[in-house]
């Protein structure tokens, strides 16, 4: 399945989207873990900056932001050909799978 701008988003990520309210409007959004995988796969300077910023937020005990590492590992496996590079980019940015 192709999406806007030729970004491939696996069907599983779409199915696992969560409902969030923004200014009183309920919308569906992909999970943070899925966005991290997409940004790591993107392999761009902007993506690396985003990942580093999220790593800082995750490391801050007062942020109340967390990720499900088991889900993150499953999401990485949607991209079998890019799995190793995605894992390296995440860890390089400070987002560890263990």
Protein Blocks (a to p, Z undefined) as FASTA:
>chain_A
ZZehhiacdfklmmmpccddeehiacddddfklmmmmmmmnopaklmmmmmmmmmmmmpm
klopacdfklmmmmmmmmmmlmmmmmmmmmmnopafZZ
